Amino acid sequence: MARTLPLLSASALYALRGGFLVRPFVIALALGAAGALLTELEERVPAISALVPSVLFPSHDDPPVAQAILTDIATSIMTVVSIVFAILLMTLTLASTQFSPRILISFIRDRVTQWTLGIFLGTFSYCIAALPATRSLPQPFVPVATVTGAMVLAMVSVGWLIYFIHHISNAIGVNHIVDRIRRETELVIDELMPEKWRALPADTADRAWPDAGETVIRSRFSGYIRFVQIERLRSLAAAYRVCLRVERRVGHFVPEGVALIRVSRGDRVTPERALRLLAAIDIGPTRTMQQDVEFGIVQIVDIALRAISPAVNDPTTAISCVDQLSCILIRWLGRLPPSGHYYHPPHVLRLVVPWIDFTGLLDLAFEQIRHYAVADAAVSLRLMRALGDIASTTDALPIRHALETRGRQVLEGCTGHLQNGDLARLTQRLARLEAGIAQEDRVRDGGPRH
C-alpha cells in the first residue's frame, strides 16, 4: 500500500522519539563525520595541533602512540557496549517476565538508553574515522587535536556509563515503569485532545450518515491501526464529495480483507482513490502510543493483574497501578473529548472516526482489576478511593453516577470474600462517594459537563 508523505513523516517522527534505529544512528554518524573532518582540517591547518598543550598530549610527533590510543579507545568502547547491552537485554527479559512483555516498548523509547548507545557508537566511529589519517609514511602526521578529542570522548563515555547504570537500575523499578507509562499516556491525551474542557453550545451540525450508494473499502493488510491521518481523510472526502466512516478504533486489530472504511456514494471512489484513502491509515504488527490512549492503560492493567495474581501476590504494585490509572482518567476528564465527526465545509459531514469514551476507558482501566481483586482488601480499598478521587474532579453527573455504580460493583464483588472489618471500611468509602454525588445533585445548577 502506497503511503502519503505526511503519514511517512508522522511515522518517522515517532521513530525518532522512540526506538534504537534513528537517534543512535544519527549520533554515531555525526561523531564519525566530526572525526573525519577534524583530521582533514588539522592536516590542512597544522597550527590547530599546536593549540593542544603538550601536557594533554605529549607525543605530538609519534604516530604509533596516536594509533595505539585510537585503537585502544575503539576496542574498549565496543567491548563495553557488548557487555553492558547484553546485561541490559537480560534485565529487560526478566522485567518483562515479571511485569508485562509490553513494557519493552517503554524501555526502547527511553532516551537515556538511546543516547548511551549513540555516544558509545559515536566514540567508536570517531576513532575509526580518525585512525586512517594517523600515519608514519610517506610523511608522518599526528592529528593531535583529533586524538585529544577521542580521549575526551572516552572520559565522557566513562562518566555516561556510570550515569546509565544508575538510570537503568532505577528504570527497572515497577513504580518508575508505571509512572513512565502514565506520563507517555498523558502526552498522547494532550496531543489527541489539546483543548481544555469548557462548556460548549449545543451541536446543531447534521450527523446523519448519507447511506446512498454505500460501499466499503477493505484492508489490504492485517495488523493494528496505529495512526489515522484525520486531516488527510477529511480533505480527500471533500475532494471526492463523499462521506467516510472508519470502522474500527485506533489500536484495534484489522484482518486483511475486512471492511476498514465505509464510503457513501461509493461510485465516486475509484480503485486509485481507495488506495489513497487506505494510505492515510497506518497499520502495523504492533500497537504504538501515537494515538492509542488505550494501549497505555492496557500496559498498566497488565502489570496490576500480574501483581495481584496468586503466583506473585504483590498488592503494593497493584495499588501503584490503580493510582496511576486514576491520574490518566482525571487527565482525560480535563480535556474536550474528540467528537469523532469532522466536517468540510461546516455542517457537511465528511468523516466519522470512532474514539473510546470515558465509560469505555473506565471499564478498561478498572474492571479487570476489580474482578481479580475481590479477595484483596488493600487493592479494593484503593480502587474505591480512586473512584472518589476521579468523581471529585468532575461535575458531570452522568460520569459521577457511573463512578458510583462502579463503586457498588466493587463492594458487591468483595462481599463474601473479605472479613467484616474490611467490608465496613469499603462501605464507608462507598458512602462518602455516594454522599458527594448526592450533594452535587442538590446543588446542581447546570447541564452535564460531558
Contacts in CASP RR format, 6 or more apart in sequence:
PFRMAT RR
TARGET T0000
AUTHOR 0000-0000-0000
METHOD contacts of the structure
MODEL  1
MARTLPLLSASALYALRGGFLVRPFVIALALGAAGALLTELEERVPAISA
LVPSVLFPSHDDPPVAQAILTDIATSIMTVVSIVFAILLMTLTLASTQFS
PRILISFIRDRVTQWTLGIFLGTFSYCIAALPATRSLPQPFVPVATVTGA
MVLAMVSVGWLIYFIHHISNAIGVNHIVDRIRRETELVIDELMPEKWRAL
PADTADRAWPDAGETVIRSRFSGYIRFVQIERLRSLAAAYRVCLRVERRV
GHFVPEGVALIRVSRGDRVTPERALRLLAAIDIGPTRTMQQDVEFGIVQI
VDIALRAISPAVNDPTTAISCVDQLSCILIRWLGRLPPSGHYYHPPHVLR
LVVPWIDFTGLLDLAFEQIRHYAVADAAVSLRLMRALGDIASTTDALPIR
HALETRGRQVLEGCTGHLQNGDLARLTQRLARLEAGIAQEDRVRDGGPRH
1 220 0 8 1.000
1 221 0 8 1.000
1 275 0 8 1.000
1 278 0 8 1.000
1 279 0 8 1.000
2 275 0 8 1.000
2 276 0 8 1.000
2 279 0 8 1.000
3 279 0 8 1.000
3 282 0 8 1.000
4 229 0 8 1.000
4 232 0 8 1.000
4 276 0 8 1.000
4 279 0 8 1.000
4 280 0 8 1.000
6 229 0 8 1.000
6 232 0 8 1.000
7 227 0 8 1.000
7 229 0 8 1.000
7 232 0 8 1.000
7 279 0 8 1.000
7 280 0 8 1.000
7 282 0 8 1.000
10 227 0 8 1.000
10 229 0 8 1.000
10 282 0 8 1.000
10 290 0 8 1.000
11 227 0 8 1.000
11 282 0 8 1.000
12 22 0 8 1.000
14 227 0 8 1.000
14 288 0 8 1.000
14 290 0 8 1.000
15 21 0 8 1.000
15 22 0 8 1.000
16 22 0 8 1.000
16 23 0 8 1.000
17 109 0 8 1.000
18 108 0 8 1.000
18 109 0 8 1.000
18 111 0 8 1.000
18 114 0 8 1.000
19 108 0 8 1.000
19 109 0 8 1.000
19 114 0 8 1.000
20 108 0 8 1.000
20 113 0 8 1.000
20 114 0 8 1.000
20 117 0 8 1.000
23 111 0 8 1.000
23 114 0 8 1.000
23 115 0 8 1.000
23 118 0 8 1.000
24 114 0 8 1.000
24 115 0 8 1.000
24 117 0 8 1.000
24 118 0 8 1.000
24 121 0 8 1.000
25 118 0 8 1.000
27 115 0 8 1.000
27 118 0 8 1.000
27 119 0 8 1.000
27 121 0 8 1.000
27 122 0 8 1.000
28 118 0 8 1.000
28 121 0 8 1.000
28 122 0 8 1.000
28 124 0 8 1.000
28 125 0 8 1.000
29 125 0 8 1.000
30 122 0 8 1.000
31 119 0 8 1.000
31 122 0 8 1.000
31 123 0 8 1.000
31 125 0 8 1.000
31 126 0 8 1.000
31 153 0 8 1.000
32 122 0 8 1.000
32 125 0 8 1.000
32 126 0 8 1.000
32 128 0 8 1.000
32 129 0 8 1.000
33 129 0 8 1.000
34 126 0 8 1.000
35 126 0 8 1.000
35 129 0 8 1.000
35 130 0 8 1.000
35 146 0 8 1.000
36 129 0 8 1.000
36 130 0 8 1.000
38 130 0 8 1.000
38 143 0 8 1.000
38 145 0 8 1.000
38 146 0 8 1.000
38 149 0 8 1.000
39 129 0 8 1.000
39 130 0 8 1.000
39 133 0 8 1.000
39 134 0 8 1.000
39 143 0 8 1.000
39 146 0 8 1.000
40 133 0 8 1.000
41 48 0 8 1.000
42 48 0 8 1.000
42 49 0 8 1.000
42 133 0 8 1.000
42 143 0 8 1.000
42 144 0 8 1.000
42 145 0 8 1.000
42 146 0 8 1.000
43 133 0 8 1.000
43 141 0 8 1.000
43 143 0 8 1.000
48 144 0 8 1.000
48 145 0 8 1.000
49 60 0 8 1.000
49 142 0 8 1.000
49 143 0 8 1.000
49 144 0 8 1.000
49 145 0 8 1.000
51 145 0 8 1.000
52 60 0 8 1.000
52 144 0 8 1.000
52 145 0 8 1.000
52 148 0 8 1.000
54 60 0 8 1.000
56 148 0 8 1.000
56 151 0 8 1.000
57 144 0 8 1.000
57 147 0 8 1.000
57 148 0 8 1.000
57 151 0 8 1.000
59 65 0 8 1.000
59 66 0 8 1.000
59 142 0 8 1.000
60 142 0 8 1.000
60 144 0 8 1.000
61 140 0 8 1.000
61 142 0 8 1.000
62 142 0 8 1.000
63 134 0 8 1.000
63 135 0 8 1.000
63 136 0 8 1.000
63 140 0 8 1.000
63 141 0 8 1.000
63 142 0 8 1.000
64 136 0 8 1.000
66 134 0 8 1.000
66 142 0 8 1.000
66 143 0 8 1.000
66 144 0 8 1.000
66 147 0 8 1.000
67 131 0 8 1.000
67 134 0 8 1.000
69 147 0 8 1.000
69 150 0 8 1.000
69 151 0 8 1.000
70 127 0 8 1.000
70 130 0 8 1.000
70 131 0 8 1.000
70 134 0 8 1.000
70 147 0 8 1.000
70 150 0 8 1.000
71 127 0 8 1.000
71 131 0 8 1.000
73 123 0 8 1.000
73 127 0 8 1.000
73 150 0 8 1.000
73 151 0 8 1.000
73 153 0 8 1.000
73 154 0 8 1.000
74 123 0 8 1.000
74 124 0 8 1.000
74 127 0 8 1.000
74 128 0 8 1.000
74 131 0 8 1.000
76 154 0 8 1.000
77 120 0 8 1.000
77 123 0 8 1.000
77 124 0 8 1.000
77 127 0 8 1.000
77 154 0 8 1.000
77 157 0 8 1.000
78 124 0 8 1.000
80 120 0 8 1.000
80 157 0 8 1.000
80 161 0 8 1.000
81 117 0 8 1.000
81 120 0 8 1.000
81 121 0 8 1.000
81 124 0 8 1.000
84 116 0 8 1.000
84 161 0 8 1.000
84 164 0 8 1.000
85 117 0 8 1.000
88 113 0 8 1.000
88 168 0 8 1.000
91 168 0 8 1.000
91 172 0 8 1.000
92 104 0 8 1.000
92 107 0 8 1.000
92 172 0 8 1.000
95 103 0 8 1.000
95 107 0 8 1.000
95 172 0 8 1.000
95 173 0 8 1.000
95 177 0 8 1.000
96 103 0 8 1.000
96 104 0 8 1.000
98 306 0 8 1.000
98 312 0 8 1.000
99 174 0 8 1.000
99 177 0 8 1.000
99 302 0 8 1.000
99 303 0 8 1.000
99 306 0 8 1.000
100 299 0 8 1.000
100 302 0 8 1.000
100 303 0 8 1.000
100 306 0 8 1.000
102 295 0 8 1.000
102 298 0 8 1.000
102 299 0 8 1.000
102 302 0 8 1.000
103 177 0 8 1.000
103 181 0 8 1.000
103 299 0 8 1.000
103 303 0 8 1.000
105 286 0 8 1.000
105 288 0 8 1.000
105 289 0 8 1.000
105 299 0 8 1.000
106 177 0 8 1.000
106 180 0 8 1.000
106 181 0 8 1.000
106 184 0 8 1.000
106 299 0 8 1.000
107 113 0 8 1.000
107 171 0 8 1.000
109 184 0 8 1.000
110 171 0 8 1.000
110 180 0 8 1.000
112 163 0 8 1.000
112 164 0 8 1.000
112 167 0 8 1.000
112 168 0 8 1.000
112 171 0 8 1.000
113 164 0 8 1.000
113 168 0 8 1.000
115 160 0 8 1.000
116 160 0 8 1.000
116 161 0 8 1.000
116 164 0 8 1.000
119 153 0 8 1.000
119 156 0 8 1.000
119 157 0 8 1.000
119 160 0 8 1.000
120 157 0 8 1.000
122 153 0 8 1.000
123 150 0 8 1.000
123 153 0 8 1.000
123 154 0 8 1.000
123 156 0 8 1.000
123 157 0 8 1.000
126 149 0 8 1.000
126 150 0 8 1.000
126 153 0 8 1.000
127 150 0 8 1.000
130 143 0 8 1.000
130 146 0 8 1.000
130 147 0 8 1.000
130 150 0 8 1.000
133 141 0 8 1.000
133 143 0 8 1.000
133 146 0 8 1.000
134 141 0 8 1.000
134 142 0 8 1.000
134 143 0 8 1.000
134 147 0 8 1.000
135 141 0 8 1.000
170 176 0 8 1.000
171 177 0 8 1.000
171 180 0 8 1.000
174 303 0 8 1.000
174 307 0 8 1.000
174 317 0 8 1.000
174 320 0 8 1.000
175 320 0 8 1.000
177 303 0 8 1.000
178 300 0 8 1.000
178 303 0 8 1.000
178 317 0 8 1.000
178 320 0 8 1.000
178 321 0 8 1.000
178 324 0 8 1.000
179 324 0 8 1.000
181 296 0 8 1.000
181 299 0 8 1.000
181 300 0 8 1.000
181 324 0 8 1.000
182 300 0 8 1.000
182 324 0 8 1.000
182 325 0 8 1.000
182 327 0 8 1.000
182 328 0 8 1.000
184 289 0 8 1.000
184 296 0 8 1.000
185 289 0 8 1.000
185 293 0 8 1.000
185 296 0 8 1.000
185 297 0 8 1.000
185 328 0 8 1.000
186 327 0 8 1.000
186 328 0 8 1.000
186 331 0 8 1.000
187 289 0 8 1.000
188 289 0 8 1.000
188 290 0 8 1.000
188 291 0 8 1.000
188 292 0 8 1.000
188 293 0 8 1.000
188 296 0 8 1.000
189 293 0 8 1.000
189 328 0 8 1.000
189 331 0 8 1.000
189 332 0 8 1.000
189 335 0 8 1.000
190 331 0 8 1.000
190 335 0 8 1.000
191 291 0 8 1.000
192 291 0 8 1.000
192 293 0 8 1.000
192 338 0 8 1.000
193 332 0 8 1.000
193 335 0 8 1.000
193 336 0 8 1.000
193 337 0 8 1.000
193 338 0 8 1.000
194 335 0 8 1.000
195 335 0 8 1.000
195 336 0 8 1.000
196 334 0 8 1.000
196 335 0 8 1.000
196 336 0 8 1.000
197 333 0 8 1.000
197 334 0 8 1.000
197 335 0 8 1.000
197 336 0 8 1.000
197 449 0 8 1.000
197 450 0 8 1.000
198 336 0 8 1.000
199 449 0 8 1.000
200 336 0 8 1.000
203 339 0 8 1.000
205 341 0 8 1.000
205 343 0 8 1.000
205 346 0 8 1.000
205 347 0 8 1.000
205 349 0 8 1.000
206 347 0 8 1.000
206 348 0 8 1.000
206 349 0 8 1.000
207 341 0 8 1.000
207 349 0 8 1.000
208 349 0 8 1.000
209 243 0 8 1.000
209 245 0 8 1.000
209 264 0 8 1.000
209 349 0 8 1.000
209 352 0 8 1.000
210 243 0 8 1.000
210 264 0 8 1.000
210 265 0 8 1.000
210 349 0 8 1.000
211 264 0 8 1.000
212 264 0 8 1.000
212 265 0 8 1.000
213 264 0 8 1.000
213 265 0 8 1.000
213 266 0 8 1.000
213 267 0 8 1.000
214 262 0 8 1.000
214 263 0 8 1.000
214 264 0 8 1.000
214 266 0 8 1.000
215 262 0 8 1.000
215 263 0 8 1.000
215 266 0 8 1.000
215 267 0 8 1.000
215 269 0 8 1.000
216 247 0 8 1.000
216 259 0 8 1.000
216 260 0 8 1.000
216 261 0 8 1.000
216 262 0 8 1.000
216 263 0 8 1.000
217 259 0 8 1.000
217 260 0 8 1.000
217 261 0 8 1.000
217 262 0 8 1.000
217 263 0 8 1.000
217 269 0 8 1.000
217 274 0 8 1.000
217 277 0 8 1.000
217 278 0 8 1.000
218 256 0 8 1.000
218 257 0 8 1.000
218 258 0 8 1.000
218 259 0 8 1.000
218 260 0 8 1.000
219 254 0 8 1.000
219 255 0 8 1.000
219 256 0 8 1.000
219 257 0 8 1.000
219 258 0 8 1.000
219 259 0 8 1.000
219 260 0 8 1.000
219 278 0 8 1.000
219 283 0 8 1.000
220 256 0 8 1.000
220 257 0 8 1.000
220 278 0 8 1.000
221 254 0 8 1.000
221 256 0 8 1.000
221 283 0 8 1.000
221 284 0 8 1.000
222 253 0 8 1.000
222 254 0 8 1.000
222 255 0 8 1.000
222 256 0 8 1.000
222 283 0 8 1.000
223 253 0 8 1.000
223 254 0 8 1.000
223 255 0 8 1.000
223 283 0 8 1.000
223 284 0 8 1.000
223 285 0 8 1.000
224 251 0 8 1.000
224 252 0 8 1.000
224 253 0 8 1.000
224 254 0 8 1.000
224 283 0 8 1.000
224 284 0 8 1.000
224 285 0 8 1.000
224 286 0 8 1.000
224 287 0 8 1.000
225 248 0 8 1.000
225 249 0 8 1.000
225 250 0 8 1.000
225 251 0 8 1.000
225 252 0 8 1.000
225 254 0 8 1.000
225 281 0 8 1.000
225 282 0 8 1.000
225 283 0 8 1.000
226 250 0 8 1.000
226 251 0 8 1.000
226 282 0 8 1.000
226 283 0 8 1.000
226 284 0 8 1.000
226 287 0 8 1.000
226 288 0 8 1.000
226 290 0 8 1.000
226 291 0 8 1.000
226 292 0 8 1.000
227 250 0 8 1.000
227 281 0 8 1.000
227 282 0 8 1.000
227 288 0 8 1.000
227 290 0 8 1.000
227 291 0 8 1.000
228 246 0 8 1.000
228 250 0 8 1.000
228 280 0 8 1.000
228 281 0 8 1.000
228 282 0 8 1.000
228 291 0 8 1.000
228 353 0 8 1.000
229 280 0 8 1.000
229 281 0 8 1.000
229 282 0 8 1.000
230 342 0 8 1.000
230 351 0 8 1.000
230 353 0 8 1.000
232 280 0 8 1.000
233 244 0 8 1.000
233 246 0 8 1.000
233 277 0 8 1.000
233 280 0 8 1.000
233 281 0 8 1.000
233 342 0 8 1.000
233 351 0 8 1.000
233 353 0 8 1.000
234 342 0 8 1.000
234 344 0 8 1.000
234 350 0 8 1.000
234 351 0 8 1.000
235 344 0 8 1.000
236 244 0 8 1.000
236 273 0 8 1.000
236 276 0 8 1.000
236 277 0 8 1.000
236 280 0 8 1.000
237 243 0 8 1.000
237 244 0 8 1.000
237 344 0 8 1.000
237 350 0 8 1.000
237 351 0 8 1.000
238 344 0 8 1.000
238 345 0 8 1.000
238 348 0 8 1.000
238 350 0 8 1.000
240 268 0 8 1.000
240 269 0 8 1.000
240 273 0 8 1.000
241 265 0 8 1.000
241 268 0 8 1.000
242 263 0 8 1.000
242 264 0 8 1.000
242 265 0 8 1.000
242 266 0 8 1.000
242 268 0 8 1.000
242 269 0 8 1.000
242 350 0 8 1.000
243 263 0 8 1.000
243 264 0 8 1.000
243 265 0 8 1.000
243 349 0 8 1.000
243 350 0 8 1.000
243 351 0 8 1.000
243 352 0 8 1.000
244 261 0 8 1.000
244 262 0 8 1.000
244 263 0 8 1.000
244 264 0 8 1.000
244 277 0 8 1.000
244 350 0 8 1.000
244 351 0 8 1.000
244 352 0 8 1.000
245 261 0 8 1.000
245 262 0 8 1.000
245 263 0 8 1.000
245 351 0 8 1.000
245 352 0 8 1.000
246 260 0 8 1.000
246 261 0 8 1.000
246 281 0 8 1.000
246 351 0 8 1.000
246 352 0 8 1.000
246 353 0 8 1.000
246 354 0 8 1.000
247 259 0 8 1.000
247 260 0 8 1.000
247 261 0 8 1.000
247 262 0 8 1.000
247 354 0 8 1.000
248 254 0 8 1.000
248 260 0 8 1.000
248 354 0 8 1.000
249 294 0 8 1.000
249 354 0 8 1.000
249 355 0 8 1.000
249 356 0 8 1.000
250 290 0 8 1.000
250 291 0 8 1.000
250 292 0 8 1.000
250 355 0 8 1.000
251 287 0 8 1.000
251 292 0 8 1.000
251 294 0 8 1.000
251 295 0 8 1.000
254 260 0 8 1.000
254 283 0 8 1.000
260 278 0 8 1.000
260 281 0 8 1.000
261 277 0 8 1.000
261 278 0 8 1.000
261 281 0 8 1.000
263 269 0 8 1.000
263 277 0 8 1.000
269 277 0 8 1.000
282 290 0 8 1.000
287 295 0 8 1.000
288 295 0 8 1.000
289 295 0 8 1.000
289 296 0 8 1.000
293 328 0 8 1.000
293 332 0 8 1.000
293 356 0 8 1.000
293 361 0 8 1.000
294 356 0 8 1.000
294 361 0 8 1.000
294 364 0 8 1.000
296 328 0 8 1.000
297 325 0 8 1.000
297 328 0 8 1.000
297 361 0 8 1.000
297 364 0 8 1.000
297 365 0 8 1.000
298 364 0 8 1.000
300 321 0 8 1.000
300 324 0 8 1.000
300 325 0 8 1.000
300 328 0 8 1.000
300 365 0 8 1.000
301 321 0 8 1.000
301 325 0 8 1.000
301 364 0 8 1.000
301 365 0 8 1.000
301 368 0 8 1.000
301 369 0 8 1.000
303 317 0 8 1.000
303 321 0 8 1.000
304 317 0 8 1.000
304 318 0 8 1.000
304 321 0 8 1.000
304 322 0 8 1.000
304 325 0 8 1.000
304 369 0 8 1.000
305 368 0 8 1.000
305 369 0 8 1.000
305 372 0 8 1.000
306 312 0 8 1.000
307 314 0 8 1.000
307 315 0 8 1.000
307 316 0 8 1.000
307 317 0 8 1.000
307 318 0 8 1.000
307 321 0 8 1.000
308 314 0 8 1.000
308 315 0 8 1.000
308 318 0 8 1.000
308 369 0 8 1.000
308 372 0 8 1.000
308 373 0 8 1.000
308 376 0 8 1.000
308 379 0 8 1.000
309 372 0 8 1.000
315 376 0 8 1.000
315 378 0 8 1.000
315 379 0 8 1.000
316 378 0 8 1.000
318 369 0 8 1.000
318 373 0 8 1.000
318 376 0 8 1.000
318 379 0 8 1.000
319 378 0 8 1.000
319 379 0 8 1.000
319 382 0 8 1.000
321 369 0 8 1.000
322 366 0 8 1.000
322 369 0 8 1.000
322 379 0 8 1.000
322 382 0 8 1.000
322 383 0 8 1.000
322 386 0 8 1.000
323 382 0 8 1.000
323 386 0 8 1.000
325 365 0 8 1.000
325 366 0 8 1.000
325 386 0 8 1.000
326 386 0 8 1.000
326 389 0 8 1.000
326 390 0 8 1.000
328 365 0 8 1.000
329 358 0 8 1.000
329 361 0 8 1.000
329 362 0 8 1.000
329 365 0 8 1.000
329 390 0 8 1.000
330 389 0 8 1.000
330 390 0 8 1.000
330 393 0 8 1.000
332 358 0 8 1.000
332 361 0 8 1.000
333 358 0 8 1.000
333 390 0 8 1.000
333 393 0 8 1.000
333 394 0 8 1.000
333 396 0 8 1.000
333 399 0 8 1.000
333 450 0 8 1.000
334 393 0 8 1.000
334 394 0 8 1.000
337 355 0 8 1.000
337 357 0 8 1.000
337 358 0 8 1.000
337 450 0 8 1.000
338 353 0 8 1.000
338 355 0 8 1.000
340 351 0 8 1.000
340 352 0 8 1.000
340 353 0 8 1.000
340 354 0 8 1.000
340 355 0 8 1.000
341 349 0 8 1.000
341 351 0 8 1.000
341 352 0 8 1.000
342 349 0 8 1.000
342 350 0 8 1.000
342 351 0 8 1.000
342 352 0 8 1.000
342 353 0 8 1.000
343 349 0 8 1.000
343 350 0 8 1.000
344 350 0 8 1.000
356 364 0 8 1.000
358 399 0 8 1.000
358 402 0 8 1.000
358 450 0 8 1.000
359 402 0 8 1.000
362 402 0 8 1.000
362 403 0 8 1.000
362 406 0 8 1.000
366 383 0 8 1.000
366 386 0 8 1.000
366 387 0 8 1.000
366 406 0 8 1.000
369 379 0 8 1.000
369 383 0 8 1.000
370 380 0 8 1.000
370 383 0 8 1.000
370 406 0 8 1.000
370 409 0 8 1.000
370 410 0 8 1.000
370 413 0 8 1.000
373 379 0 8 1.000
373 380 0 8 1.000
373 383 0 8 1.000
374 380 0 8 1.000
374 413 0 8 1.000
374 414 0 8 1.000
374 417 0 8 1.000
374 418 0 8 1.000
375 414 0 8 1.000
375 417 0 8 1.000
375 418 0 8 1.000
377 414 0 8 1.000
377 418 0 8 1.000
377 419 0 8 1.000
377 422 0 8 1.000
377 425 0 8 1.000
377 426 0 8 1.000
380 410 0 8 1.000
380 414 0 8 1.000
380 418 0 8 1.000
380 422 0 8 1.000
380 426 0 8 1.000
381 422 0 8 1.000
381 425 0 8 1.000
381 426 0 8 1.000
381 429 0 8 1.000
383 407 0 8 1.000
383 410 0 8 1.000
384 407 0 8 1.000
384 410 0 8 1.000
384 411 0 8 1.000
384 426 0 8 1.000
384 429 0 8 1.000
384 430 0 8 1.000
384 433 0 8 1.000
385 429 0 8 1.000
387 403 0 8 1.000
387 404 0 8 1.000
387 406 0 8 1.000
387 407 0 8 1.000
387 410 0 8 1.000
387 433 0 8 1.000
388 403 0 8 1.000
388 429 0 8 1.000
388 432 0 8 1.000
388 433 0 8 1.000
390 403 0 8 1.000
391 399 0 8 1.000
391 400 0 8 1.000
391 403 0 8 1.000
391 404 0 8 1.000
391 433 0 8 1.000
391 436 0 8 1.000
391 437 0 8 1.000
394 400 0 8 1.000
394 449 0 8 1.000
394 450 0 8 1.000
395 440 0 8 1.000
395 444 0 8 1.000
395 449 0 8 1.000
396 448 0 8 1.000
396 449 0 8 1.000
396 450 0 8 1.000
397 437 0 8 1.000
397 440 0 8 1.000
397 441 0 8 1.000
397 444 0 8 1.000
397 447 0 8 1.000
397 448 0 8 1.000
398 448 0 8 1.000
398 450 0 8 1.000
399 448 0 8 1.000
399 449 0 8 1.000
399 450 0 8 1.000
400 437 0 8 1.000
400 440 0 8 1.000
401 437 0 8 1.000
403 433 0 8 1.000
403 437 0 8 1.000
404 433 0 8 1.000
404 434 0 8 1.000
404 437 0 8 1.000
407 430 0 8 1.000
407 433 0 8 1.000
408 430 0 8 1.000
410 426 0 8 1.000
410 430 0 8 1.000
411 423 0 8 1.000
411 426 0 8 1.000
411 427 0 8 1.000
411 430 0 8 1.000
414 422 0 8 1.000
414 423 0 8 1.000
414 426 0 8 1.000
415 423 0 8 1.000
416 423 0 8 1.000
418 426 0 8 1.000
END
